[in-house]
Amino acid sequence: MFNASCLGNIRRSRGYSYEHTLVQRLNNRVWHARRLGGSSTGLPDIIAVNNTDGVLLTIEAKSGTSDILYVPQDQIERCLLLRNMFYIYPERHVILAFKFMSKKRFRRKNETVYESRKLLEYYKVADVVADMSIFPIIKCSYDGSTYAMHKNKTVALNLPDYSMPFQKILRKVAAAPVEGTT
């Protein structure tokens, strides 16, 4: 018999594993990354810095077996708070990392069924959320589409992709403004 407690442990383990893998992939001679402990500490999942180029990333990582992954408002807020603390960095971003596992899980006739699919990862820049009066829940679909959810309303958000340092093609995004400048 499979119980809810066991499912919670699997989800936590999957999340930790993804965070750990991201930190390993980020750490090199130029980038330094650490897992901060996530929701239990009130901090983002990961912080990464490139002190040579003056880049700071606060990262919230989500992984799952469904077609949709969510980032709650409080997790976005803690990423923004930490990002804004380090205004000395000329380039600072909130990155939402989404990993859709290669096995899709769904319910069919009261049974859990798994179906194979392509493993996909998306890295989205969520800096635009800082300008919103109320932080939304952010939803990412298996196809990489992103949405802002406010109460009973869901609207397309179209967060831009971010090319992580371990990816082959690097695309720059506009730096977050430094406090005190316009």
LUMVOKE-803075 format. One record per atom (N, C-alpha, C): atom name; x, y, z. Coordinates in Angstrom, 1 decimal, always signed. Example, Ala and Ser with C-alpha at 12.3 -4.5 7.8 and 13.67 -1.06 7.14 Angstrom:
<N <+13.2 -5.7 +7.8>>
<CA <+12.3 -4.5 +7.8>>
<C <+13.2 -3.3 +7.8>>
<N <+12.8 -2.2 +7.1>>
<CA <+13.7 -1.1 +7.1>>
<C <+12.9 +0.0 +7.9>>
This chain:
<N <+0.8 -1.2 +0.0>>
<CA <+0.0 +0.0 +0.0>>
<C <+0.9 +1.2 +0.0>>
<N <+0.6 +2.2 -0.9>>
<CA <+1.3 +3.4 -1.1>>
<C <+0.6 +4.5 -0.3>>
<N <+1.2 +5.2 +0.6>>
<CA <+0.5 +6.3 +1.3>>
<C <+1.0 +7.6 +1.0>>
<N <+0.3 +8.7 +1.4>>
<CA <+0.6 +10.1 +1.1>>
<C <+1.9 +10.5 +1.7>>
<N <+2.3 +10.0 +2.9>>
<CA <+3.6 +10.3 +3.5>>
<C <+4.7 +9.8 +2.6>>
<N <+4.6 +8.7 +2.0>>
<CA <+5.6 +8.1 +1.1>>
<C <+5.8 +9.0 -0.1>>
<N <+4.6 +9.4 -0.7>>
<CA <+4.6 +10.3 -1.8>>
<C <+5.3 +11.6 -1.5>>
<N <+5.1 +12.2 -0.3>>
<CA <+5.7 +13.4 +0.1>>
<C <+7.2 +13.3 +0.1>>
<N <+7.7 +12.1 +0.7>>
<CA <+9.1 +11.9 +0.7>>
<C <+9.7 +11.7 -0.7>>
<N <+9.0 +11.1 -1.6>>
<CA <+9.5 +11.0 -3.0>>
<C <+9.6 +12.3 -3.6>>
<N <+8.6 +13.2 -3.4>>
<CA <+8.7 +14.5 -4.0>>
<C <+9.8 +15.3 -3.4>>
<N <+10.0 +15.3 -2.1>>
<CA <+11.1 +16.0 -1.4>>
<C <+12.4 +15.5 -2.0>>
<N <+12.6 +14.2 -2.1>>
<CA <+13.8 +13.6 -2.6>>
<C <+14.1 +14.0 -4.0>>
<N <+13.0 +14.0 -4.8>>
<CA <+13.2 +14.4 -6.2>>
<C <+13.6 +15.9 -6.3>>
<N <+13.0 +16.7 -5.5>>
<CA <+13.3 +18.2 -5.4>>
<C <+14.8 +18.4 -5.0>>
<N <+15.2 +17.7 -3.9>>
<CA <+16.5 +17.8 -3.4>>
<C <+17.5 +17.4 -4.5>>
<N <+17.2 +16.3 -5.2>>
<CA <+18.1 +15.7 -6.2>>
<C <+18.3 +16.7 -7.3>>
<N <+17.2 +17.4 -7.8>>
<CA <+17.3 +18.4 -8.8>>
<C <+18.1 +19.6 -8.4>>
<N <+17.9 +20.1 -7.2>>
<CA <+18.7 +21.2 -6.7>>
<C <+20.2 +20.8 -6.6>>
<N <+20.5 +19.7 -6.0>>
<CA <+21.8 +19.2 -5.9>>
<C <+22.5 +19.1 -7.3>>
<N <+21.8 +18.6 -8.3>>
<CA <+22.4 +18.5 -9.6>>
<C <+22.6 +19.9 -10.2>>
<N <+21.7 +20.8 -10.0>>
<CA <+21.9 +22.2 -10.5>>
<C <+23.1 +22.8 -9.9>>
<N <+23.3 +22.6 -8.6>>
<CA <+24.5 +23.2 -7.9>>
<C <+25.8 +22.6 -8.5>>
<N <+25.8 +21.3 -8.7>>
<CA <+27.0 +20.7 -9.3>>
<C <+27.2 +21.2 -10.7>>
<N <+26.2 +21.4 -11.5>>
<CA <+26.4 +21.8 -12.9>>
<C <+26.8 +23.3 -12.9>>
<N <+26.4 +24.1 -11.9>>
<CA <+26.7 +25.5 -11.9>>
<C <+28.2 +25.7 -11.4>>
<N <+28.6 +24.9 -10.5>>
<CA <+29.9 +25.2 -9.9>>
<C <+31.0 +24.9 -10.9>>
<N <+31.8 +25.9 -11.2>>
<CA <+33.0 +25.7 -12.0>>
<C <+34.0 +26.8 -11.6>>
<N <+35.0 +27.1 -12.3>>
<CA <+36.0 +28.1 -11.9>>
<C <+35.5 +29.5 -11.8>>
<N <+34.4 +29.8 -12.6>>
<CA <+33.9 +31.1 -12.6>>
<C <+32.6 +31.3 -11.8>>
<N <+31.8 +30.3 -11.8>>
<CA <+30.5 +30.3 -11.1>>
<C <+30.6 +29.6 -9.7>>
<N <+30.0 +30.1 -8.7>>
<CA <+29.9 +29.5 -7.4>>
<C <+28.5 +29.4 -7.0>>
<N <+28.0 +28.2 -6.6>>
<CA <+26.6 +28.0 -6.3>>
<C <+26.5 +27.2 -5.0>>
<N <+25.4 +27.5 -4.3>>
<CA <+25.1 +26.7 -3.0>>
<C <+23.6 +26.5 -2.9>>
<N <+23.3 +25.4 -2.4>>
<CA <+21.9 +25.1 -2.1>>
<C <+21.6 +25.7 -0.7>>
<N <+20.6 +26.4 -0.5>>
<CA <+20.3 +27.2 +0.7>>
<C <+19.3 +26.5 +1.6>>
<N <+18.7 +25.5 +1.2>>
<CA <+17.7 +24.8 +2.1>>
<C <+16.3 +25.0 +1.7>>
<N <+16.0 +26.0 +0.8>>
<CA <+14.7 +26.2 +0.3>>
<C <+13.7 +26.6 +1.4>>
<N <+12.4 +26.1 +1.2>>
<CA <+11.3 +26.6 +2.0>>
<C <+11.5 +26.5 +3.5>>
<N <+12.2 +25.5 +4.0>>
<CA <+12.4 +25.3 +5.4>>
<C <+13.2 +26.4 +6.0>>
<N <+14.0 +27.1 +5.2>>
<CA <+14.8 +28.2 +5.7>>
<C <+14.3 +29.6 +5.4>>
<N <+13.3 +29.7 +4.5>>
<CA <+12.7 +30.9 +4.1>>
<C <+13.6 +31.6 +3.1>>
<N <+14.5 +30.8 +2.4>>
<CA <+15.4 +31.3 +1.4>>
<C <+15.1 +30.6 +0.1>>
<N <+15.7 +31.2 -1.0>>
<CA <+15.6 +30.5 -2.3>>
<C <+16.3 +29.1 -2.2>>
<N <+15.9 +28.2 -3.2>>
<CA <+16.6 +26.9 -3.2>>
<C <+18.1 +27.0 -3.4>>
<N <+18.5 +27.9 -4.4>>
<CA <+19.9 +28.0 -4.7>>
<C <+20.3 +29.5 -5.0>>
<N <+21.5 +29.8 -4.6>>
<CA <+22.1 +31.1 -5.0>>
<C <+23.3 +30.8 -5.8>>
<N <+23.5 +31.5 -6.9>>
<CA <+24.7 +31.3 -7.7>>
<C <+25.3 +32.7 -8.1>>
<N <+26.6 +32.8 -8.0>>
<CA <+27.3 +34.1 -8.3>>
<C <+28.5 +33.9 -9.3>>
<N <+28.6 +34.9 -10.1>>
<CA <+29.8 +35.0 -11.0>>
<C <+30.4 +36.3 -10.6>>
<N <+31.5 +36.2 -9.7>>
<CA <+32.1 +37.5 -9.2>>
<C <+32.9 +38.2 -10.2>>
<N <+33.4 +37.5 -11.3>>
<CA <+34.1 +38.1 -12.3>>
<C <+33.3 +39.1 -13.2>>
<N <+32.1 +38.6 -13.5>>
<CA <+31.2 +39.4 -14.4>>
<C <+30.1 +40.1 -13.6>>
<N <+30.1 +39.9 -12.2>>
<CA <+29.1 +40.6 -11.4>>
<C <+27.7 +40.1 -11.6>>
<N <+27.5 +38.8 -11.6>>
<CA <+26.1 +38.3 -11.9>>
<C <+25.7 +37.4 -10.6>>
<N <+24.5 +37.7 -10.2>>
<CA <+23.9 +36.9 -9.1>>
<C <+22.6 +36.3 -9.6>>
<N <+22.4 +35.0 -9.3>>
<CA <+21.1 +34.3 -9.6>>
<C <+20.5 +33.8 -8.4>>
<N <+19.3 +34.1 -8.1>>
<CA <+18.5 +33.4 -7.1>>
<C <+17.6 +32.4 -7.8>>
<N <+17.7 +31.2 -7.4>>
<CA <+17.0 +30.1 -8.2>>
<C <+16.0 +29.4 -7.4>>
<N <+14.8 +29.2 -7.9>>
<CA <+13.8 +28.4 -7.3>>
<C <+13.6 +27.2 -8.3>>
<N <+13.8 +26.0 -7.8>>
<CA <+13.8 +24.8 -8.7>>
<C <+12.6 +23.9 -8.4>>
<N <+11.9 +23.5 -9.5>>
<CA <+10.8 +22.6 -9.4>>
<C <+11.0 +21.5 -10.3>>
<N <+10.6 +20.3 -9.8>>
<CA <+10.7 +19.1 -10.7>>
<C <+9.4 +18.3 -10.5>>
<N <+9.0 +17.6 -11.5>>
<CA <+7.8 +16.8 -11.3>>
<C <+7.4 +15.9 -12.4>>
<N <+6.4 +15.0 -12.2>>
<CA <+6.0 +14.1 -13.2>>
<C <+4.7 +14.5 -13.9>>
<N <+4.2 +15.6 -13.6>>
<CA <+2.9 +16.1 -14.3>>
<C <+3.3 +17.0 -15.4>>
<N <+2.3 +17.5 -16.1>>
<CA <+2.5 +18.4 -17.2>>
<C <+2.5 +19.9 -16.8>>
<N <+2.3 +20.1 -15.5>>
<CA <+2.3 +21.5 -15.0>>
<C <+3.1 +21.5 -13.7>>
<N <+4.0 +22.6 -13.5>>
<CA <+4.7 +22.8 -12.3>>
<C <+4.4 +24.2 -11.8>>
<N <+4.3 +24.4 -10.5>>
<CA <+3.9 +25.7 -9.9>>
<C <+4.9 +26.2 -9.0>>
<N <+5.1 +27.6 -9.0>>
<CA <+5.9 +28.2 -8.0>>
<C <+5.0 +29.2 -7.2>>
<N <+4.8 +28.9 -5.9>>
<CA <+4.0 +29.7 -5.1>>
<C <+4.5 +31.2 -4.9>>
<N <+3.6 +32.1 -4.5>>
<CA <+4.0 +33.5 -4.4>>
<C <+5.1 +33.7 -3.3>>
<N <+5.1 +33.0 -2.2>>
<CA <+6.1 +33.2 -1.2>>
<C <+7.5 +32.8 -1.6>>
<N <+7.5 +31.8 -2.5>>
<CA <+8.8 +31.3 -3.0>>
<C <+9.4 +32.4 -4.0>>
<N <+8.6 +33.0 -4.8>>
<CA <+9.0 +34.1 -5.7>>
<C <+9.5 +35.3 -4.8>>
<N <+8.7 +35.6 -3.8>>
<CA <+9.0 +36.7 -3.0>>
<C <+10.4 +36.6 -2.3>>
<N <+10.7 +35.4 -1.8>>
<CA <+12.0 +35.2 -1.1>>
<C <+13.1 +35.3 -2.1>>
<N <+12.9 +34.9 -3.3>>
<CA <+14.0 +35.0 -4.4>>
<C <+14.2 +36.5 -4.6>>
<N <+13.1 +37.3 -4.8>>
<CA <+13.2 +38.7 -5.0>>
<C <+13.9 +39.4 -3.8>>
<N <+13.5 +39.1 -2.6>>
<CA <+14.1 +39.7 -1.4>>
<C <+15.6 +39.5 -1.4>>
<N <+16.1 +38.3 -1.7>>
<CA <+17.5 +38.0 -1.6>>
<C <+18.2 +38.7 -2.8>>
<N <+17.6 +38.6 -4.0>>
<CA <+18.1 +39.3 -5.2>>
<C <+18.4 +40.8 -4.8>>
<N <+17.4 +41.4 -4.2>>
<CA <+17.5 +42.9 -4.0>>
<C <+18.4 +43.2 -2.8>>
<N <+18.7 +42.3 -2.0>>
<CA <+19.7 +42.5 -0.9>>
<C <+21.1 +42.7 -1.5>>
<N <+21.4 +42.1 -2.6>>
<CA <+22.8 +42.1 -3.2>>
<C <+22.8 +43.1 -4.4>>
<N <+22.4 +44.3 -4.2>>
<CA <+22.3 +45.3 -5.3>>
<C <+23.7 +45.7 -5.8>>
<N <+24.8 +45.3 -5.1>>
<CA <+26.1 +45.5 -5.5>>
<C <+26.4 +44.8 -6.9>>
<N <+25.7 +43.7 -7.1>>
<CA <+25.9 +43.0 -8.4>>
<C <+25.1 +43.7 -9.5>>
<N <+25.9 +44.1 -10.5>>
<CA <+25.2 +44.8 -11.6>>
<C <+24.1 +44.0 -12.3>>
<N <+24.3 +42.7 -12.4>>
<CA <+23.3 +41.9 -13.0>>
<C <+22.7 +40.9 -12.0>>
<N <+21.4 +41.0 -11.8>>
<CA <+20.8 +40.1 -10.8>>
<C <+19.5 +39.6 -11.3>>
<N <+19.3 +38.3 -11.2>>
<CA <+18.0 +37.7 -11.8>>
<C <+17.4 +36.7 -10.8>>
<N <+16.1 +36.6 -10.9>>
<CA <+15.3 +35.5 -10.3>>
<C <+15.1 +34.5 -11.4>>
<N <+15.6 +33.3 -11.2>>
<CA <+15.5 +32.2 -12.2>>
<C <+14.6 +31.1 -11.6>>
<N <+13.6 +30.7 -12.4>>
<CA <+12.8 +29.6 -12.1>>
<C <+13.2 +28.4 -12.9>>
<N <+13.7 +27.4 -12.3>>
<CA <+14.2 +26.2 -13.0>>
<C <+13.1 +25.1 -12.9>>
<N <+12.7 +24.6 -14.1>>
<CA <+11.6 +23.6 -14.1>>
<C <+12.2 +22.4 -14.8>>
<N <+11.9 +21.2 -14.2>>
<CA <+12.4 +19.9 -14.7>>
<C <+11.1 +19.0 -14.8>>
<N <+10.8 +18.7 -16.0>>
<CA <+9.7 +17.7 -16.3>>
<C <+10.3 +16.4 -16.5>>
<N <+10.0 +15.5 -15.5>>
<CA <+10.6 +14.2 -15.5>>
<C <+10.3 +13.4 -16.8>>
<N <+11.1 +12.3 -17.1>>
<CA <+10.8 +11.5 -18.3>>
<C <+9.7 +10.5 -18.1>>
<N <+9.1 +10.5 -16.9>>
<CA <+7.9 +9.6 -16.7>>
<C <+6.8 +10.6 -16.3>>
<N <+5.7 +10.6 -17.1>>
<CA <+4.6 +11.4 -16.7>>
<C <+3.6 +10.5 -15.9>>
<N <+3.2 +11.1 -14.8>>
<CA <+2.3 +10.4 -13.9>>
<C <+0.9 +10.9 -14.0>>
<N <-0.1 +10.0 -14.1>>
<CA <-1.5 +10.5 -14.1>>
<C <-2.3 +9.3 -13.5>>
<N <-3.6 +9.7 -13.3>>
<CA <-4.6 +8.7 -12.7>>
<C <-5.5 +8.2 -13.8>>
<N <-5.7 +6.9 -13.9>>
<CA <-6.6 +6.3 -14.8>>
<C <-7.3 +5.2 -14.1>>
<N <-8.7 +5.3 -14.0>>
<CA <-9.5 +4.4 -13.3>>
<C <-9.0 +4.1 -11.9>>
<N <-8.7 +5.2 -11.1>>
<CA <-8.3 +5.1 -9.8>>
<C <-6.9 +4.4 -9.6>>
<N <-6.1 +4.3 -10.6>>
<CA <-4.8 +3.8 -10.5>>
<C <-3.8 +4.8 -11.0>>
<N <-2.6 +4.8 -10.4>>
<CA <-1.5 +5.7 -10.9>>
<C <-0.8 +5.0 -12.0>>
<N <-0.7 +5.7 -13.2>>
<CA <-0.1 +5.2 -14.4>>
<C <+1.0 +6.1 -14.8>>
<N <+2.1 +5.5 -15.3>>
<CA <+3.2 +6.2 -15.8>>
<C <+3.4 +6.0 -17.3>>
<N <+3.8 +7.1 -18.0>>
<CA <+3.9 +7.1 -19.4>>
<C <+5.3 +7.7 -19.7>>
<N <+6.1 +7.1 -20.6>>
<CA <+7.4 +7.7 -21.0>>
<C <+7.2 +8.9 -21.8>>
<N <+8.1 +9.9 -21.6>>
<CA <+8.1 +11.1 -22.4>>
<C <+9.5 +11.7 -22.4>>
<N <+9.8 +12.7 -23.1>>
<CA <+11.1 +13.4 -23.1>>
<C <+11.3 +14.2 -21.9>>
<N <+12.4 +14.0 -21.2>>
<CA <+12.8 +14.9 -20.1>>
<C <+13.1 +16.3 -20.6>>
<N <+12.4 +17.3 -20.0>>
<CA <+12.6 +18.7 -20.4>>
<C <+13.0 +19.5 -19.2>>
<N <+13.9 +20.5 -19.4>>
<CA <+14.2 +21.5 -18.4>>
<C <+14.1 +22.9 -19.0>>
<N <+13.5 +23.8 -18.3>>
<CA <+13.4 +25.2 -18.7>>
<C <+13.9 +26.1 -17.6>>
<N <+14.6 +27.1 -18.0>>
<CA <+15.1 +28.1 -17.0>>
<C <+14.5 +29.4 -17.5>>
<N <+13.7 +30.0 -16.6>>
<CA <+12.9 +31.2 -16.9>>
<C <+13.3 +32.4 -16.0>>
<N <+13.5 +33.6 -16.6>>
<CA <+13.8 +34.8 -15.9>>
<C <+12.5 +35.4 -15.4>>
<N <+12.3 +35.5 -14.1>>
<CA <+11.1 +36.0 -13.5>>
<C <+11.3 +37.4 -12.9>>
<N <+12.2 +38.2 -13.4>>
<CA <+12.5 +39.5 -12.8>>
<C <+11.2 +40.4 -13.0>>
<N <+10.4 +40.2 -14.0>>
<CA <+9.3 +41.1 -14.3>>
<C <+8.3 +41.0 -13.1>>
<N <+8.3 +40.0 -12.3>>
<CA <+7.4 +39.8 -11.2>>
<C <+7.6 +40.9 -10.2>>
<N <+8.8 +41.4 -10.1>>
<CA <+9.2 +42.4 -9.1>>
<C <+8.3 +43.7 -9.2>>
<N <+7.9 +43.9 -10.5>>
<CA <+7.1 +45.1 -10.7>>
<C <+5.6 +44.9 -10.5>>
<N <+5.2 +43.7 -10.1>>
<CA <+3.8 +43.5 -9.9>>
<C <+3.4 +43.9 -8.5>>
<N <+2.2 +44.4 -8.3>>
<CA <+1.7 +44.9 -7.0>>
<C <+1.5 +43.6 -6.1>>
<N <+1.0 +42.6 -6.7>>
<CA <+0.7 +41.3 -6.0>>
<C <+1.4 +40.2 -6.7>>
<N <+2.3 +39.4 -6.0>>
<CA <+3.0 +38.4 -6.7>>
<C <+2.0 +37.2 -7.0>>
<N <+2.2 +36.7 -8.3>>
<CA <+1.3 +35.6 -8.7>>
<C <+1.9 +34.3 -8.3>>
<N <+1.1 +33.2 -8.4>>
<CA <+1.6 +31.9 -8.5>>
<C <+2.0 +31.8 -10.0>>
<N <+3.2 +31.2 -10.2>>
<CA <+3.7 +31.0 -11.6>>
<C <+3.5 +29.6 -12.0>>
<N <+2.9 +29.4 -13.1>>
<CA <+2.7 +28.0 -13.6>>
<C <+3.5 +27.8 -14.9>>
<N <+4.1 +26.7 -15.0>>
<CA <+4.9 +26.4 -16.2>>
<C <+4.4 +25.0 -16.8>>
<N <+4.1 +25.0 -18.0>>
<CA <+3.6 +23.8 -18.7>>
<C <+4.7 +23.0 -19.3>>
<N <+4.5 +21.8 -19.6>>
<CA <+5.5 +20.9 -20.2>>
<C <+6.1 +21.5 -21.5>>
<N <+5.3 +22.3 -22.2>>
<CA <+5.8 +22.9 -23.5>>
<C <+6.7 +24.2 -23.2>>
<N <+6.8 +24.6 -21.9>>
<CA <+7.6 +25.7 -21.5>>
<C <+6.8 +27.0 -21.4>>
<N <+5.5 +27.0 -21.7>>
<CA <+4.7 +28.2 -21.5>>
<C <+4.6 +28.5 -20.1>>
<N <+4.6 +29.8 -19.8>>
<CA <+4.4 +30.3 -18.4>>
<C <+3.2 +31.2 -18.2>>
<N <+2.6 +31.1 -17.0>>
<CA <+1.4 +31.9 -16.8>>
<C <+1.5 +32.4 -15.3>>
<N <+0.8 +33.6 -15.2>>
<CA <+0.6 +34.2 -13.8>>
<C <-0.8 +33.8 -13.4>>
<N <-0.9 +33.3 -12.2>>
<CA <-2.2 +33.0 -11.6>>
<C <-2.5 +33.9 -10.4>>
<N <-3.6 +34.7 -10.5>>
<CA <-4.1 +35.5 -9.5>>
<C <-5.5 +35.1 -9.1>>
<N <-5.7 +34.7 -7.9>>
<CA <-7.0 +34.2 -7.5>>
<C <-7.7 +33.3 -8.5>>
<N <-8.7 +33.8 -9.2>>
<CA <-9.5 +33.0 -10.2>>
<C <-9.1 +33.3 -11.6>>
<N <-8.0 +34.0 -11.8>>
<CA <-7.6 +34.4 -13.2>>
<C <-6.2 +33.9 -13.5>>
<N <-6.1 +33.3 -14.7>>
<CA <-4.8 +32.9 -15.2>>
<C <-4.5 +33.6 -16.5>>
<N <-3.3 +34.3 -16.6>>
<CA <-3.0 +35.0 -17.8>>
<C <-1.6 +34.5 -18.3>>
<N <-1.4 +34.5 -19.6>>
<CA <+0.0 +34.2 -20.1>>
<C <+1.0 +35.2 -19.6>>
<N <+2.1 +34.7 -19.2>>
<CA <+3.2 +35.5 -18.6>>
<C <+4.4 +35.6 -19.6>>
<N <+4.6 +34.6 -20.3>>
<CA <+5.7 +34.5 -21.3>>
<C <+7.1 +35.0 -20.8>>
<N <+7.5 +34.3 -19.7>>
<CA <+8.8 +34.6 -19.1>>
<C <+9.9 +34.2 -20.1>>
<N <+10.9 +35.1 -20.2>>
<CA <+12.0 +34.8 -21.2>>
<C <+12.8 +33.6 -20.7>>
<N <+13.4 +32.9 -21.6>>
<CA <+14.3 +31.8 -21.3>>
<C <+15.7 +32.4 -20.8>>
<N <+16.3 +31.7 -19.9>>
<CA <+17.7 +32.1 -19.5>>
<C <+18.6 +30.9 -19.8>>
<N <+19.7 +31.2 -20.4>>
<CA <+20.7 +30.2 -20.7>>
<C <+21.6 +30.1 -19.5>>
<N <+21.6 +29.0 -18.9>>
<CA <+22.4 +28.8 -17.7>>
<C <+23.9 +28.6 -18.1>>
<N <+24.8 +28.9 -17.2>>
<CA <+26.2 +28.9 -17.5>>
<C <+26.7 +27.5 -18.1>>
<N <+26.0 +26.4 -17.7>>
<CA <+26.4 +25.1 -18.1>>
<C <+25.8 +24.7 -19.5>>
<N <+25.0 +25.6 -20.0>>
<CA <+24.4 +25.3 -21.4>>
<C <+25.3 +25.9 -22.4>>
<N <+25.2 +25.4 -23.6>>
<CA <+26.1 +25.7 -24.7>>
<C <+25.9 +27.1 -25.2>>
<N <+24.7 +27.6 -25.5>>
<CA <+24.4 +28.9 -26.0>>
<C <+24.1 +29.9 -24.9>>
<N <+24.8 +31.0 -24.8>>
<CA <+24.6 +31.9 -23.8>>
<C <+23.8 +33.1 -24.4>>
<N <+22.7 +33.4 -23.8>>
<CA <+21.9 +34.6 -24.1>>
<C <+21.8 +35.5 -22.9>>
<N <+22.2 +36.7 -23.1>>
<CA <+22.1 +37.7 -22.1>>
<C <+20.7 +38.3 -21.9>>
<N <+20.3 +38.6 -20.7>>
<CA <+19.1 +39.3 -20.4>>
<C <+19.4 +40.6 -19.8>>
<N <+18.6 +41.6 -19.9>>
<CA <+18.8 +42.9 -19.4>>
<C <+19.0 +42.8 -17.9>>
<N <+20.0 +43.5 -17.3>>
<CA <+20.3 +43.5 -15.9>>
<C <+19.2 +44.1 -15.1>>
<N <+18.9 +43.6 -13.9>>
<CA <+17.9 +44.2 -13.0>>
<C <+18.5 +45.6 -12.6>>
<N <+17.6 +46.6 -12.5>>
<CA <+18.2 +47.9 -12.1>>
<C <+18.7 +47.9 -10.7>>
<N <+19.8 +48.6 -10.5>>
<CA <+20.4 +48.8 -9.2>>
<C <+19.6 +49.8 -8.4>>
<N <+19.4 +49.5 -7.2>>
<CA <+18.6 +50.4 -6.3>>
<C <+19.2 +51.8 -6.3>>
<N <+18.3 +52.8 -6.4>>
<CA <+18.8 +54.2 -6.4>>
<C <+19.1 +54.7 -7.8>>
<N <+19.0 +53.9 -8.8>>
<CA <+19.2 +54.4 -10.2>>
<C <+17.9 +54.2 -11.0>>
<N <+17.8 +54.9 -12.1>>
<CA <+16.5 +54.8 -12.9>>
<C <+16.8 +54.3 -14.2>>
